[in-house]
């Protein structure tokens, strides 16, 4: 199951066991000469992830002390070196423009980082890979792999090509028994836990987009994938559909995504954007 959207879908289900909700969004902003910016929004529910540690702190220092500890943890993890390393891993000619630590709209803590690149042909856009650090479990490995898988970009003469590889495996489909054995109350718990969880990748034209075959376009923005888990986890049917994505051929996956609230994906083999 080598397609990046499939891997993200599987990783999202695994994340339920980690009790830590996330928002991971990447916006690739491109000029017609191939240079541009990468806007990376990365937030997670640190409070849940640090539950045991925070309980002890609240007993000793009260809620304010626990909040200060969370803020300090974020500062310690995401420093200048972290973002410089991240830029270097994205490829040649990538530099850190700026970054800001803080909260997203629903209070998750993390950062918004901006990177500049000289040539989109030389970069590999990625998301953070800090999930489950220090854990050798195979599921954590799968999560990290999923969150670093994004499409291949190439550009020449003002034309951006985005290749979307896709290999499906019918053995990846969940059985009906797997779904039917889930207690009904679990859906409500999952929907609440996934509140605000989102994984998205989009391309935005700094210069005007003149023409594109992209399915999801809004002005100069093209959405490659946008998974909004609180919507998707609101019912058993949505959960079944998400878990089935990896077992479907390209056209069937697209059709399913089109009719499922919470999944916007573009499954064309190649997306063309002309500036």
QUIFEN-V718525 format. One record per residue. RES is the residue in one letter. PHI is phi in whole degrees, -180 to 180 (NA if undefined). OMEGA is omega in radians with two decimals (999 if undefined). NEAR is the number of other C-alpha atoms within 8 Angstrom. Layout:
BEGIN
res->{RES & RES}
phi->{PHI & PHI}
omega->{OMEGA & OMEGA}
near->{NEAR & NEAR}
END
This chain:
BEGIN
res->{X & X & X & X & X & X & X & X & X & X & X & X & X & X & X & X & X & X & X & X & X & X & X & X & X & X & X & X & X & X & X & X & X & X & X & X & X & X & X & X & X & X & X & X & X & X & X & X & X & X & X & X & X & X & X & X & X & X & X & X & X & X & X & X & X & X & X & X & X & X & X & X & X & X & X & X & X & X & X & X & X & X & X & X & X & X & X & X & X & X & X & X & X & X & X & X & X & X & X & X & X & X & X & X & X & X & X & X & X & X & X & X & X & X & X & X & X & X & X & X & X & X & X & X & X & X & X & X & X & X & X & X & X & X & X & X & X & X & X & X & X & X & X & X & X & X & X & X & X & X & X & X & X & X & X & X & X & X & X & X & X & X & X & X & X & X & X & X & X & X & X & X & X & X & X & X & X & X & X & X & X & X & X & X & X & X & X & X & X & X & X & X & X & X & X & X & X & X & X & X & X & X & X & X & X & X & X & X & X & X & X & X & X & X & X & X & X & X & X & X & X & X & X & X & X & X & X & X & X & X & X & X & X & X & X & X & X & X & X & X & X & X & X & X & X & X & X & X & X & X & X & X & X & X & X & X & X & X & X & X & X & X & X & X & X & X & X & X & X & X & X & X & X & X & X}
phi->{NA & -91 & -73 & -64 & -66 & -60 & -65 & -64 & -61 & -66 & -63 & -61 & -64 & -62 & -62 & -57 & -75 & -89 & 55 & -142 & -79 & -135 & -127 & -128 & -132 & -124 & -119 & -95 & -102 & -123 & -94 & -70 & -90 & 95 & -89 & 165 & -134 & -117 & -98 & -120 & -109 & -137 & -137 & -149 & -83 & -60 & -59 & -69 & -64 & -108 & -48 & -63 & -62 & -69 & -59 & -65 & -65 & -65 & -64 & -86 & -122 & 86 & -61 & -63 & -64 & -65 & -63 & -64 & -66 & -63 & -60 & -69 & -62 & -62 & -63 & -68 & -77 & -111 & -112 & -55 & -65 & -57 & -74 & -65 & -64 & -62 & -62 & -62 & -69 & -74 & 134 & -67 & 79 & -102 & -135 & -82 & -83 & -170 & -150 & -137 & -85 & 166 & -114 & -88 & -65 & -108 & 95 & -65 & -105 & 170 & -154 & -123 & -116 & -121 & -118 & -106 & -133 & -87 & -148 & -63 & -68 & -105 & -118 & -124 & -67 & -141 & -109 & -68 & -131 & -100 & -66 & 65 & -57 & 85 & -111 & -93 & -59 & -62 & -66 & -63 & -60 & -63 & -63 & -61 & -62 & -62 & -82 & -115 & -97 & -135 & -64 & -90 & -112 & -145 & -145 & -155 & 53 & 76 & -117 & -98 & -109 & -119 & -91 & -116 & -68 & -155 & -125 & -112 & -135 & -63 & -75 & -82 & -71 & -71 & -83 & -61 & -62 & -58 & -75 & -68 & -79 & -77 & -59 & -56 & -67 & -65 & -61 & -63 & -64 & -66 & -61 & -68 & -67 & -88 & -56 & 85 & -72 & -151 & -129 & -146 & -134 & -142 & -121 & -124 & -82 & -71 & -89 & -62 & -81 & -85 & -159 & -159 & -98 & -60 & -75 & -109 & -127 & -133 & 64 & -97 & -115 & -118 & -93 & -90 & -155 & -151 & -105 & -111 & -72 & -65 & -70 & -70 & -89 & -75 & -154 & -61 & -64 & -63 & -64 & -60 & -63 & -63 & -72 & -87 & -52 & -69 & -100 & -110 & -67 & -55 & -68 & -71 & -63 & -63 & -63 & -65 & -61 & -62 & -102 & -112 & -68 & 108 & -126 & -120 & -137 & -118 & -97 & -62 & -63 & -146 & -101 & -114 & -126 & -108 & -100}
omega->{-2.97 & -3.11 & -3.01 & 3.14 & 3.10 & -3.11 & 3.10 & -3.13 & 3.12 & -3.13 & -3.13 & 3.11 & 3.13 & -3.08 & -3.13 & -3.09 & -3.09 & -3.13 & 3.12 & -3.12 & -3.07 & 2.88 & 3.09 & 3.13 & 3.07 & 3.05 & 3.12 & -3.11 & -2.95 & 2.95 & -3.11 & 3.08 & 3.08 & 3.07 & 3.12 & -3.07 & 2.96 & 3.06 & -3.10 & 3.10 & -3.07 & -3.10 & 3.03 & -3.10 & -3.07 & -3.10 & 3.14 & -3.09 & -3.09 & -2.98 & -3.09 & -3.13 & -3.10 & 3.13 & 3.11 & -3.14 & -3.12 & 3.09 & -3.06 & -2.95 & -3.07 & -3.06 & -3.11 & 3.11 & 3.11 & 3.12 & 3.10 & -3.14 & 3.10 & 3.14 & -3.13 & 3.10 & 3.12 & 3.14 & -3.13 & -3.10 & -3.04 & 3.13 & -3.12 & -3.09 & 3.12 & -3.08 & 3.06 & 3.10 & -3.13 & 3.13 & -3.13 & -3.13 & 3.12 & 3.04 & -3.09 & 3.06 & 3.12 & -3.14 & 3.11 & 3.05 & -3.14 & 3.00 & -3.12 & 3.06 & 3.13 & -3.09 & 2.97 & -3.00 & -3.11 & 2.99 & 3.03 & -3.10 & -3.14 & -3.07 & 2.95 & -3.09 & 3.10 & 3.11 & 3.08 & 3.07 & -3.12 & -3.02 & -3.09 & 3.12 & -3.04 & -3.07 & 3.03 & -3.09 & -3.07 & 3.01 & -3.13 & -3.12 & -3.09 & 3.14 & 3.02 & -3.13 & 3.10 & -3.14 & -3.09 & -3.11 & -3.08 & -3.13 & 3.10 & 3.09 & 3.11 & 3.14 & 3.14 & -3.14 & -3.12 & -3.05 & 3.04 & -3.13 & 3.04 & -3.03 & 3.09 & 3.14 & 2.98 & -3.04 & 3.09 & 3.08 & 3.07 & 3.13 & 3.13 & 3.07 & 3.12 & -3.10 & -3.11 & 3.12 & -3.14 & 2.98 & -3.08 & -3.11 & -3.11 & 3.13 & -3.13 & -3.11 & 3.08 & 3.09 & 3.10 & 3.14 & 3.13 & -3.10 & -3.05 & -3.13 & 3.13 & 3.12 & -3.12 & -3.12 & -3.13 & 3.13 & 3.11 & 3.11 & -3.13 & -3.14 & 3.14 & -3.11 & -3.09 & -3.13 & 3.12 & -3.13 & -3.07 & 3.04 & -3.00 & 3.04 & 3.13 & 3.10 & -3.13 & 3.11 & 2.99 & 2.90 & -3.05 & 3.00 & -3.11 & -3.07 & 3.07 & 3.04 & -3.09 & -3.14 & -3.08 & 3.13 & 3.04 & -3.09 & -3.14 & 3.13 & 3.09 & 3.13 & 3.07 & 3.03 & 3.09 & 3.13 & 3.13 & -2.88 & 3.14 & 3.08 & -3.05 & -3.06 & -3.09 & -3.14 & -3.09 & -3.11 & 3.10 & 3.12 & 3.11 & -3.10 & -3.12 & -3.10 & -3.12 & -3.01 & -3.05 & -3.10 & -3.04 & 2.96 & -2.99 & -3.06 & 3.13 & 3.09 & 3.12 & -3.13 & 3.13 & 3.13 & -3.11 & -3.08 & -3.08 & 3.10 & -3.13 & 3.11 & 2.96 & 3.10 & 3.05 & -3.03 & 3.06 & -3.12 & 3.11 & 3.09 & -3.11 & 3.09 & 3.13 & 3.14 & 999}
near->{9 & 9 & 11 & 12 & 8 & 11 & 15 & 11 & 12 & 9 & 12 & 9 & 8 & 10 & 11 & 12 & 5 & 7 & 9 & 11 & 13 & 12 & 12 & 12 & 12 & 13 & 11 & 12 & 12 & 14 & 11 & 11 & 6 & 13 & 12 & 14 & 11 & 13 & 12 & 13 & 12 & 13 & 13 & 11 & 12 & 10 & 8 & 8 & 9 & 8 & 8 & 6 & 7 & 10 & 8 & 8 & 12 & 12 & 7 & 6 & 9 & 9 & 8 & 8 & 10 & 12 & 8 & 8 & 8 & 10 & 8 & 8 & 8 & 11 & 9 & 7 & 7 & 10 & 8 & 6 & 7 & 9 & 11 & 10 & 8 & 8 & 12 & 10 & 6 & 11 & 10 & 7 & 9 & 13 & 10 & 12 & 8 & 7 & 9 & 7 & 11 & 8 & 11 & 9 & 5 & 6 & 7 & 12 & 13 & 13 & 13 & 12 & 13 & 12 & 13 & 13 & 13 & 9 & 10 & 13 & 8 & 8 & 11 & 9 & 7 & 10 & 12 & 7 & 8 & 6 & 7 & 6 & 5 & 4 & 6 & 6 & 6 & 6 & 8 & 11 & 9 & 10 & 15 & 11 & 10 & 12 & 11 & 10 & 9 & 9 & 9 & 8 & 11 & 9 & 11 & 7 & 6 & 10 & 11 & 11 & 11 & 11 & 10 & 12 & 9 & 11 & 8 & 11 & 10 & 8 & 5 & 8 & 11 & 9 & 6 & 6 & 6 & 8 & 10 & 7 & 6 & 7 & 7 & 6 & 6 & 8 & 12 & 9 & 8 & 11 & 14 & 8 & 9 & 12 & 9 & 11 & 11 & 12 & 11 & 12 & 13 & 12 & 12 & 11 & 12 & 10 & 8 & 7 & 11 & 7 & 7 & 9 & 7 & 11 & 5 & 10 & 9 & 6 & 5 & 10 & 10 & 11 & 15 & 12 & 13 & 13 & 10 & 12 & 13 & 13 & 9 & 15 & 13 & 11 & 8 & 9 & 6 & 12 & 10 & 10 & 10 & 9 & 12 & 11 & 11 & 14 & 11 & 11 & 9 & 9 & 7 & 8 & 11 & 11 & 8 & 9 & 11 & 10 & 6 & 10 & 9 & 11 & 12 & 12 & 12 & 11 & 9 & 7 & 8 & 8 & 12 & 11 & 13 & 10 & 12}
END
